[in-house]
C-alpha cells in the first residue's frame, strides 16, 4: 500500500459528505485527525470524553450534517450509555473509527481488558462492527461503514487493529515513587 490508510479514509469522509469530526486525541489517529483539521469543509471538535463525540454526532444529524467520531478503544466504554440510549433509541446514524489497543503485541496490561471487550460491548448495544486487520482493509471498511451508517440509519464502528497502528512498549517504573 503506497499511501497511509488515513489518506483514503479522509477521501471517503469527503465523498460521504462528513462535515463534522469529533475526536479524542490518539497517536493512532493523528494523521487522520490532522487531515480533517486541514480540510476547510470539515469542522473538527476535540472532545474531553468520547461520549461528547456521540452527542456531537447526534446533534450534527439533527442539524442536517453527517459526522464521524474518532477514538481509541480505551474510550469506548465511555460511550456505551450514549450509544444505547440516544443513538439506538432514536435511530440516529453514527459512524466511528476506533483504533485498538489490548491486542497484538500490547505492552500495557491496563489496555488489555477494554481492548478485548470493545467488539462484544459495541455489538451488544446494536453497533455494526467491522474489524480492519490490515492497512489495506481500513479504507474499504470505512467506505462501506459510512455508506451503511448514513443510508440505513445504523451505528457503525470500524475497528483499526493494533496490527495496523502498531503495538506500544510499556514498562512499569518499579522504582520508589514510580508510576
C-alpha positions as CSV (number, residue, x, y, z in Angstrom):
1,X,0.0,0.0,0.0
2,X,1.6,3.3,-1.1
3,X,-0.4,5.8,1.0
4,X,-1.2,5.8,4.7
5,X,-4.7,4.5,5.3
6,X,-5.7,7.9,6.7
7,X,-5.4,9.5,3.3
8,X,-8.0,7.2,1.8
9,X,-10.1,7.4,5.0
10,X,-10.2,11.2,4.7
11,X,-11.1,10.9,1.0
12,X,-14.1,8.6,1.9
13,X,-15.2,11.1,4.6
14,X,-15.3,13.8,2.0
15,X,-17.1,11.7,-0.6
16,X,-19.7,10.7,2.0
17,X,-20.3,14.3,3.0
18,X,-18.9,14.2,6.5
19,X,-18.9,17.8,7.7
20,X,-18.1,17.3,11.4
21,X,-15.4,15.1,13.1
22,X,-15.3,14.7,16.8
23,X,-12.2,13.2,18.3
24,X,-10.3,12.5,21.5
25,X,-6.5,12.8,20.6
26,X,-4.9,9.5,20.0
27,X,-1.5,8.6,18.4
28,X,-3.0,6.0,16.1
29,X,-5.5,8.6,14.7
30,X,-3.1,11.5,14.4
31,X,-2.7,11.5,10.7
32,X,-6.5,11.2,10.1
33,X,-7.2,14.0,12.6
34,X,-4.7,16.3,11.0
35,X,-6.1,15.7,7.5
36,X,-9.6,16.5,8.8
37,X,-8.3,19.6,10.7
38,X,-6.6,20.9,7.4
39,X,-9.9,20.4,5.5
40,X,-11.9,23.6,5.5
41,X,-15.1,21.7,4.7
42,X,-14.8,19.7,7.9
43,X,-15.3,21.2,11.3
44,X,-13.2,19.3,13.8
45,X,-14.0,19.2,17.5
46,X,-11.6,17.9,20.1
47,X,-13.6,16.3,22.9
48,X,-12.7,15.9,26.6
49,X,-14.5,12.5,26.6
50,X,-15.6,10.1,23.8
51,X,-19.2,10.4,25.0
52,X,-19.2,14.0,23.9
53,X,-18.4,12.8,20.4
54,X,-21.6,10.7,20.4
55,X,-23.7,13.7,21.3
56,X,-22.0,15.8,18.6
57,X,-22.8,13.1,16.0
58,X,-26.5,13.1,17.1
59,X,-26.6,16.9,17.0
60,X,-24.9,17.1,13.6
61,X,-27.5,14.7,12.2
62,X,-30.4,16.8,13.7
63,X,-28.8,19.8,12.1
64,X,-28.6,18.2,8.7
65,X,-25.0,17.2,8.7
66,X,-23.0,14.0,8.8
67,X,-20.4,13.4,11.5
68,X,-17.7,10.9,12.3
69,X,-16.3,10.1,15.8
70,X,-12.7,9.1,16.2
71,X,-11.4,7.4,19.4
72,X,-9.1,4.8,20.9
73,X,-10.5,1.5,22.2
74,X,-9.9,2.5,25.8
75,X,-12.5,5.3,25.5
76,X,-15.3,3.1,24.0
77,X,-16.6,2.3,27.5
78,X,-17.3,6.0,28.0
79,X,-19.7,5.9,25.1
80,X,-21.9,2.9,25.8
81,X,-24.8,4.7,27.6
82,X,-25.0,7.4,25.0
83,X,-25.0,4.9,22.2
84,X,-27.5,2.6,23.8
85,X,-29.9,5.4,24.9
86,X,-29.5,8.2,22.4
87,X,-28.2,6.6,19.2
88,X,-30.0,3.2,19.3
89,X,-33.3,4.5,20.7
90,X,-33.6,7.5,18.4
91,X,-32.3,5.5,15.4
92,X,-29.6,8.1,14.6
93,X,-26.8,7.1,12.3
94,X,-23.4,7.1,13.9
95,X,-20.0,6.4,12.3
96,X,-16.9,5.9,14.4
97,X,-13.3,4.8,13.8
98,X,-11.7,3.1,16.8
99,X,-8.0,2.5,17.0
100,X,-7.5,-0.7,19.0
101,X,-5.2,-1.4,22.0
102,X,-5.0,-4.5,24.1
103,X,-4.5,-6.7,21.1
104,X,-1.4,-8.0,19.1
105,X,1.8,-7.1,20.9
106,X,0.3,-4.9,23.6
107,X,2.7,-4.0,26.3
108,X,0.4,-2.2,28.7
109,X,-1.7,-4.6,30.8
110,X,-4.2,-1.8,31.5
111,X,-5.2,-1.7,27.8
112,X,-6.0,-5.4,27.5
113,X,-9.4,-5.7,29.3
114,X,-11.1,-2.9,27.3
115,X,-9.3,-3.9,24.1
116,X,-10.9,-7.4,24.4
117,X,-14.3,-6.0,25.3
118,X,-14.8,-3.4,22.6
119,X,-16.3,-5.6,19.9
120,X,-18.8,-7.5,22.1
121,X,-19.8,-4.4,24.0
122,X,-20.5,-2.4,20.9
123,X,-22.4,-5.3,19.3
124,X,-24.4,-5.7,22.5
125,X,-25.8,-2.1,22.1
126,X,-26.6,-2.6,18.4
127,X,-23.5,-1.2,16.7
128,X,-22.4,-2.9,13.4
129,X,-18.7,-3.6,13.8
130,X,-16.1,-4.1,11.0
131,X,-12.5,-5.1,12.1
132,X,-9.7,-4.0,9.9
133,X,-6.8,-6.3,10.5
134,X,-4.5,-4.9,7.7
135,X,-3.9,-1.4,6.4
136,X,-5.4,-2.4,3.1
137,X,-8.7,-3.3,4.9
138,X,-9.2,0.1,6.5
139,X,-10.2,2.3,3.6
140,X,-12.8,-0.1,2.1
141,X,-14.3,-0.7,5.5
142,X,-14.5,3.0,6.2
143,X,-16.2,3.5,2.8
144,X,-18.7,0.6,3.4
145,X,-19.3,1.7,7.0
146,X,-20.0,5.3,6.0
147,X,-22.5,4.2,3.4
148,X,-24.2,1.8,5.8
149,X,-24.4,4.3,8.6
150,X,-25.9,7.1,6.7
151,X,-28.1,5.2,4.2
152,X,-29.6,2.9,6.8
153,X,-29.6,5.0,10.0
154,X,-27.3,2.5,11.7
155,X,-24.5,2.8,14.2
156,X,-21.3,1.5,12.6
157,X,-17.8,1.2,14.0
158,X,-14.6,0.4,12.1
159,X,-12.0,-1.0,14.5
160,X,-8.5,-0.5,13.3
161,X,-6.4,-3.4,14.6
162,X,-3.3,-2.9,16.7
163,X,-1.5,-4.8,13.9
164,X,-2.3,-1.7,11.7
165,X,-1.4,1.0,14.1
166,X,1.5,-0.8,15.8
167,X,2.0,-2.0,19.3
168,X,3.4,0.1,22.0
169,X,6.1,-0.9,24.5
170,X,5.2,-0.1,28.1
171,X,7.5,-0.6,31.0
172,X,6.2,-0.1,34.5
173,X,8.5,2.1,36.6
174,X,9.1,-0.1,39.6
175,X,11.4,2.3,41.3
176,X,10.3,4.0,44.5
177,X,7.7,6.7,43.6
178,X,7.4,5.4,40.0
179,X,4.0,5.3,38.3
